[in-house]
Amino acid sequence: MYKVSLLTRDGATIAFDAEPSDTLLDAAERASIYLPSSCREGGCGACRVSRESGDVELMAYSSVALSEDERMAGDILLCRAQPRSDLALRAPFDEAAVGFAPVPKRRATLVAIEPVGSGTLRLQLQYKDDPTFGRAAQFTAGQFIELTLPDGSSKRSYSLANAPNWDGTLELFIRLQPHGAFSDYLRDRAAIGDTLLVRGPQGQFTLDEASAAPRWFVVGGTGLAPALSMLRQMGEFADPRSCRLFFGVNKVDELFALDAIDSLKAALPQLVVTLCVWKPEKEWREFTGTPVEALAQALLTAPERPDIYVCGPPALIAAAEEAGRSAGVPHDRIFSEKFTAA
Ligand code: FES
């Protein structure tokens, strides 16, 4: 048995024991410590922390979740690391991101499913009444849920696109993947009335309410979902702070949720939206290029440095971080959530 201590970004120390055959994530959970995670199989990077001292053995993982540079710098994935000595770890999140009770598991009914853009579906789920949680969809705007297929065969995490609400509604935008188990279900078998298991809410990609800086959202494809959730929440609170949305897709017909974006502009009159299409095949009046290119241009003339919220594929996040850094946005004012295909 080894001793593990994890120092959070805000200086709290979290300690637990781990057997050599445990992953650090499982060992923490046995001690009722629920550390940030998503896929639990080395694919997403949500559980990445830095190793200050001690040794681990890393099981197989994707380079999307942990790059070679990150590994060389001492980073590890909690869901893939087994201890080989006592460990001192440093986390990129605050103590508030750590749960001390299991993530809730609830059941939800599929109430709507419709195509909304080439290759993208909009899903609406409705929580069933639950003796512990009631009906409400309580979460923090920007968080995600993990869905399990009705037959239990596959799980997948998706960001919520709507704001928290009392009637238990969950809205998701899902990009169909050619050979994804979840995509196959949605394409071929999903039916209104299906019951899905929901594990959540989870995730730390949420608004920093303590900051007064403008909020800029840079999103690719279904990375729009958490930004929509956060902006809708701002709209409900009539938040007066300056905000921008850079929403990018590859082709014009992949754009979706434009009606939702229009409604947002009514609720948040100060919101400036830039629709970005990388390869527009017909006449296109808005930005041609990636949302990161639009971000970089806008930063050139921005009167103050914004907080930047980025969501999309790993390459988009890396490019947005680089654009932000070279325009003088401090590293800790860039918040991100990686979307990986599955
Ligand atoms: S939870 Fe560990 S990489 Fe996804």
Boltz pocket constraint, residues with backbone or C-beta under 6 A from the ligand:
constraints:
  - pocket:
      binder: B
      contacts: [[A, 36], [A, 37], [A, 38], [A, 39], [A, 40], [A, 41], [A, 42], [A, 43], [A, 44], [A, 45], [A, 46], [A, 47], [A, 48], [A, 65], [A, 77], [A, 78], [A, 79], [A, 80]]
      max_distance: 6.0
